[in-house]
Amino acid sequence: MDTHPVANKEEQRRKAEQFRGLHRGARILVLPNAWDAASAKVFERAGFPAVATTSAGIANAYGYPDGEVMPRAEMLEAVGRIARAVALPVTADMEMGFGHTPDEIAETARLTLEAGAVGLNLEDGTRDESRPLADLALQVERIRAVRQAAEQFGVPLVINARTDVYLRLDRQDPTRLAQAIERGNAYRAAGADCIFAFGVGDRQTIAALVREIAAPINILAHYGGPTIAELEELGVARVTFGSTPMRATMSLVGRIAEELKQAGTYSFGQGVVSYAEVNSYFEH
């Protein structure tokens, strides 16, 4: 199944530099999220310049809920399979870094590079409802440690620093925008390449984040939200989709199950990619 060998350092560096450059291109970076090698191959064959992983999609496919319940080793194994299956740069959603201290999270970054990825998501949310966001100074140290680990490894890892201000804080909190801007600029200064404003969907807030944070901005697209063209017009550098493609696929499987159970027919087999073609994705 692994159609590409683990990249050497030179090739991995090239991919990392290519991926970083995509955040400052003339057009918005549309970055679909894969949950296994097959979905990654579909996105590659569609012509996307890079692929992201989805922690929720991978965890669910392996039988876990999202949220670092899946052991780090298994997550890295899945990331490695995706990275080896495609020739594209791959960026990995490593959630909160599978650790607490800067050194622990730096180790996760090193292992992510060893798996063949060239980018990494790192969240600042916590599981503690009394302190829903990581201490800002601590998160800055974590990002610095990740950057240092990447420098020592010899590959310019593209760090996508996610802030969960709009996910974790109360909607009535009037400081959310100011906190998101403060955190975004602090993370950029610490070595992040891109700031992921998770849970933001309204155009006015997106425009303010783009204007006030001195870094490329990543927005998670959602049904009913701004289109890719509208996000590009707002100045967004990168758009991702999280686990939505995986969940859309699960919805299709649900419809297949319902047709088999209720009608006993197989209309879902019309127009599908052939057995031979799918096999050819993984031949070399």
N, C-alpha and C positions, 0 to 999 in steps of 0.2 A: 504493500500500500504506500510506503514511503518512497515517492518518486524522485525526490531530490535528496542528495546526501546533505548532512549537516554542513552549513556553509563554513568556509574558512574565514579567518579574521578579516582578511582583505575584502572578501565578498560581503561579509556582514557589515563592515564599515561602509562600503559603498551603498548598501541598501539603507542603512541608517541615515546617511547623508541625503540620499534620494528622498527618503520619507520626510526628513526635516524640511527639505526644500518644498515639498508639496503643501506645507502649511503657509507658504508665502508666495504661492503661485498666483497667476492672474485670475484663476477660477477657484471657487470653493472646493475643498477636498471632500468628496462624497465617499465615506468610508463604511462599507457594509460590515455587519458583525456576523462572523461564522461561529458555529458551535462544534463542528467536526471537519474532517478533511474533505468530505463530499461537498458540504455547503461552501467551504472555502474554494474548491475547484469551480463550482458554479459561478461564484463571484469573479474569480480570475478569468474564466472563459468569457464572461460578459464584458470584460475590458476595464475593470476597475484597476487603479494603479497600486492599491494596497488593500490589505484586509485587517480588520480588527477582530478580536475574539470577544465573546460575551460570557462573563462569569456565570450569569444565571443560566444561559443556554447550555453551557458545558456542564455545570453542576446538575441541572435537571436531566440531561442526557445520560449522566452517570448515576442517577438515582439519588441525588442530594438536593436539598433546598439551597437557595442562594445564601450568601452571607458567610463565607469562609468555613462552612460546615464540611465541605469537601476538603480532604487533606491536601496540603500544598503540593506534595509529590505527585498526586494524581492530576491536579490542575496543570502542573508543569508538563506532565506526560502528554496531556491533551494538547497543550500549546505546542509542544515539540512535534507532535504528529501533524498539526496544521502547518507549522512552519516548514516542515520537510515536504509536505504535499504540494506546495505552490512555490513558484519562483518569485513571488511578490514579497515586498516588505510586510511583515506581520507585527502588529502591536497587540500586547496581551493585557487583558483586564485582570489585574492582580489585586483588585479590591483595596483593602486597607494595608496590604503588604504582608499579610500572614505573620505579623509580629507586633511588637509594641515599641521596642527601643530602636533608635536609628540604626544600630548595628544589625539587628534582626531583619529589618526591612531592607537594608543594603544587601544582606545575604540573599533575600528573595530576588532583588534586582539582578545580582550576579547569576543566580540560577536561571532566571528568565532569559538572560543573554545566552547562557549555555544551551538552553532549549532551542535557540535559533531565532527568537524574536528580536526586534530592533526598537521596540517601543513598549511603554508600560503605563498603565493607568494607576494612579494612587489616590485614594479617597481620604478626606479629612473627617468623615462622619465617624461616630462611635456607636457602640451597642448600649451605652449608658444613657438612659433617658434624662438623668439629672445633669449630664454634661454631654449634650448631643454632638458637639463638635470637638475635635481634638484641640488641645491648647495650641495657639498659633505658633508660639516659639518652638514647641516640640515638633510640630509639623514642618516648620522651616528646617529644623535640624535633620529630620528624616529625609527631606528632599535633597539637602546638601550631601547627606550620606549616600543616597542613591547616585547622585551625580559623581561623587568621588569613586564609588564602586565601579561605575561605568568607565571612568577614566583609567582606573587600574586594570580593568579588563581589556581596554583598548578599542572599545566600540562606543561611538557617541549616541548612547541610548536616548531616544526621544521620550521625554517625560511629559505625560499629560496629567497635570495636577488637578484633580477634581475637588471642587468645593461643594459641600452639601448644605450650604446655608439655606437654599430655597427648598430643600427636602426635609431638613431636620428642625428648622425653627418655625414657630407659629406664623401663620400667614398675616396676622395682625401686627407682627413685630415691625415697627417702622425703621429699624436699623438694618434690615436684611440687605438692602442694596449697598449701603456703606460697608457692611461687613464683607460682602462678596468682593467688593472692589479692593478693600484692604488685604484680604487674603490672596486674591489673585495677583496683586502686585508684589506681595511678599514672597509668594511661591515662585514667581518669575525671577525675582532677585536672587532666590536661593538656587536657581538652576533649572527650573521647569521651562519647557519649550512651548507649552500650550496650556491654557486654563480651561477646564471643563466645568461650565456652570450648569450643574445638574438640576433638573426640575424647573428650568426657566423656559417659558413658552410665549410670553407676551412681547410684542415688538418693541414697546417702549423700554422695557427692562433690558432686552437684548441690545438695543442700540446704546443704552447707557453703559453697559458692560464693555462693549466694543470700544466705546469712546474713552472710557476711564481706565481700562486695564491695558498696560503696555505690553501686550502679548497676543498671539493668535487665540481666538476664542472658539471652543468646541461647544456645540449645542446638540442635545438629544432631540431628534425629530419625533413627532407623535402625530397620530391621526387627528386632523382638525386644527393643527398648528400651522405656522408659516411653512410655505413650500420651500424647496431647495432654492428656487430662484429668488424668493423673498428674503431668505436668510443671507444669500449672497449679496443682495442689494443692501442689507443692513450691515454688511462688513464682516459677517461670520466667516472664519477661515476653514472650519471643519464641522461636518455634520455626521453624526453617528445614529444608530438605531437600536442599540441595546439588544434585548432579547426578543424584540417584536418580530423579526423574521422567523426565529425559532417558534414562537408562539403561533404565528400565522400558519407555519407548517403543521404544528400540532392541531390547529383547527381543521386543516385539510384532512389529516388523519382521522379526526373525529367524524367528519362528513363521510369519509370512506367507511368507517365502522358502521355508521348509521345506515348507509345504503346497503351494505351487506346484510345487516340485521333485519332491516325493515322490508327492503325490496328484493334482495337476493340477486341484484344485478351488479354490473361491473363498469358502469360508465366512466368511472375514474381512470380506467385504463386507456381511454382515448387520448391520443396526442402526447403521450408521455415519452420521455427520452428512452432510447432503447437500451436493453441489457448490454449489448456490445459497445455502445457509445460510452456508457458509464464506466465499464471496465477499461476502456481506452484512456480514461482520465488518469489512470494510475499505472499505465504501462510505460516503460522507458527502455 
